[in-house]
């Protein structure tokens, strides 16, 4: 009798385990579809990166300007950033505030390093008493790099969101 009872308990438990496993697999499949849908929603509009590039170019080139113009230019950039990001959020309906994986993190860091280097060059031009026109070089590099790296960042971000890496159990 005892063995019949044990056998039925094991069958009931294995049926319960199978049901739980099937439910978990269904939930994981739904989560994967959600990731894919989210990745399609965060496609950045064509105008976003050129606008961001213009703002970063202002930051990069502003320090070489004479007088109070650097303060005015940087203030304009600071005001423009939240306008750009809130407009993007309103258009897309999604706000992504951080990288989703290692590739997007590397691209974000590369963009930030490039911006700091360009701002440093612009500042050095001012202290070296070089013509302010030379500030157009780091500003132009910043604009191009922001557009190019920004689009690559978005591509990496979408891929990392669509197919997230799972951590080992």
C-alpha positions as CSV (number, residue, x, y, z in Angstrom):
1,X,0.0,0.0,0.0
2,X,2.7,2.3,0.9
3,X,4.4,1.9,-2.5
4,X,1.1,2.6,-4.4
5,X,0.7,5.8,-2.4
6,X,4.3,6.8,-3.0
7,X,3.9,6.1,-6.8
8,X,0.8,8.3,-7.0
9,X,2.5,11.1,-5.1
10,X,5.5,10.9,-7.5
11,X,3.2,11.0,-10.5
12,X,1.3,13.9,-9.1
13,X,4.5,15.8,-8.3
14,X,6.0,15.1,-11.8
15,X,2.8,16.3,-13.4
16,X,3.0,19.4,-11.3
17,X,6.6,19.9,-12.3
18,X,5.7,19.6,-16.0
19,X,2.9,22.1,-15.7
20,X,5.2,24.5,-13.8
21,X,7.9,24.1,-16.5
22,X,5.4,24.7,-19.3
23,X,4.1,27.8,-17.6
24,X,7.7,29.1,-17.1
25,X,8.5,28.4,-20.8
26,X,5.4,30.3,-21.9
27,X,6.3,33.2,-19.6
28,X,9.8,33.3,-21.0
29,X,8.5,33.2,-24.6
30,X,6.1,36.1,-23.9
31,X,9.0,38.0,-22.3
32,X,11.1,37.5,-25.4
33,X,8.3,38.8,-27.6
34,X,8.0,41.8,-25.3
35,X,11.7,42.5,-25.7
36,X,11.4,42.3,-29.5
37,X,8.4,44.7,-29.5
38,X,10.2,47.1,-27.3
39,X,13.3,47.1,-29.6
40,X,11.1,48.1,-32.5
41,X,9.6,51.0,-30.5
42,X,12.9,52.6,-29.7
43,X,13.9,53.4,-33.3
44,X,15.3,56.9,-33.2
45,X,13.8,59.5,-35.6
46,X,16.2,60.7,-38.3
47,X,16.4,64.2,-36.9
48,X,17.5,63.1,-33.3
49,X,21.2,62.5,-33.9
50,X,21.9,65.5,-36.1
51,X,20.1,67.7,-33.4
52,X,22.2,66.0,-30.6
53,X,25.3,66.4,-32.8
54,X,24.6,70.1,-33.1
55,X,24.2,70.5,-29.3
56,X,27.4,68.6,-28.6
57,X,29.2,70.6,-31.2
58,X,28.1,73.8,-29.4
59,X,29.5,72.3,-26.2
60,X,32.7,71.4,-27.8
61,X,33.3,74.6,-29.6
62,X,31.9,77.1,-27.1
63,X,35.0,77.4,-25.0
64,X,37.1,79.0,-27.7
65,X,34.6,81.8,-28.2
66,X,35.6,85.3,-26.9
67,X,34.0,87.1,-24.0
68,X,30.7,85.9,-22.6
69,X,29.8,83.9,-25.7
70,X,30.9,80.6,-24.2
71,X,28.4,81.0,-21.3
72,X,25.6,81.9,-23.7
73,X,26.4,79.0,-26.0
74,X,26.6,76.4,-23.2
75,X,23.4,77.7,-21.6
76,X,21.7,77.3,-25.0
77,X,23.0,73.7,-25.2
78,X,21.8,73.0,-21.6
79,X,18.3,74.3,-22.5
80,X,18.3,72.4,-25.8
81,X,19.1,69.0,-24.3
82,X,16.0,68.4,-22.3
83,X,13.9,69.8,-25.1
84,X,15.4,67.3,-27.5
85,X,15.0,64.4,-25.1
86,X,11.5,65.1,-24.1
87,X,10.5,65.6,-27.7
88,X,12.0,62.2,-28.5
89,X,10.2,60.6,-25.6
90,X,6.9,62.1,-26.7
91,X,7.4,60.8,-30.3
92,X,8.6,57.3,-29.4
93,X,6.6,56.8,-26.2
94,X,9.7,55.1,-24.7
95,X,12.6,56.5,-22.7
96,X,15.8,54.5,-22.5
97,X,18.1,55.9,-19.9
98,X,21.1,53.6,-19.9
99,X,22.9,51.1,-22.1
100,X,21.4,47.6,-22.3
101,X,24.6,45.6,-22.7
102,X,28.3,45.7,-23.2
103,X,28.4,46.9,-26.8
104,X,26.0,49.9,-26.2
105,X,28.0,50.7,-23.0
106,X,31.3,50.8,-24.9
107,X,29.7,53.1,-27.6
108,X,28.3,55.4,-25.0
109,X,31.7,55.6,-23.2
110,X,33.5,56.3,-26.6
111,X,31.0,59.1,-27.4
112,X,31.6,60.7,-23.9
113,X,35.4,60.4,-24.2
114,X,35.2,62.0,-27.6
115,X,33.1,64.9,-26.3
116,X,35.4,65.5,-23.4
117,X,38.5,65.4,-25.7
118,X,36.8,67.9,-28.1
119,X,35.9,70.2,-25.2
120,X,39.4,70.0,-23.9
121,X,40.8,70.9,-27.3
122,X,38.5,73.9,-27.6
123,X,39.5,75.1,-24.1
124,X,43.2,74.6,-25.0
125,X,42.7,76.8,-28.1
126,X,41.5,79.6,-25.9
127,X,44.4,79.4,-23.4
128,X,47.0,79.0,-26.2
129,X,45.6,82.2,-27.8
130,X,44.8,80.4,-31.1
131,X,42.2,81.8,-33.4
132,X,38.7,80.9,-32.3
133,X,38.1,79.6,-35.8
134,X,40.1,76.5,-34.8
135,X,37.3,75.6,-32.5
136,X,35.3,74.6,-35.6
137,X,37.6,71.5,-35.9
138,X,36.7,69.8,-32.6
139,X,33.1,71.0,-33.0
140,X,32.9,69.4,-36.4
141,X,34.5,66.2,-35.2
142,X,32.0,66.2,-32.3
143,X,29.1,66.6,-34.6
144,X,30.1,63.8,-37.0
145,X,31.1,61.5,-34.2
146,X,27.8,62.1,-32.3
147,X,25.8,61.3,-35.4
148,X,27.8,58.2,-36.4
149,X,28.4,56.8,-32.9
150,X,24.8,57.7,-31.8
151,X,23.3,55.7,-34.7
152,X,25.6,52.8,-33.9
153,X,24.7,53.0,-30.2
154,X,21.0,52.9,-31.1
155,X,21.6,49.8,-33.3
156,X,23.5,48.1,-30.5
157,X,20.8,49.1,-27.9
158,X,18.0,47.6,-30.1
159,X,19.9,44.4,-30.6
160,X,20.7,44.1,-26.9
161,X,17.1,44.8,-25.9
162,X,15.7,42.4,-28.5
163,X,18.0,39.6,-27.5
164,X,19.0,40.1,-23.9
165,X,21.9,38.1,-22.5
166,X,20.7,35.7,-19.8
167,X,22.8,35.2,-16.8
168,X,23.8,31.6,-15.9
169,X,21.7,30.0,-13.3
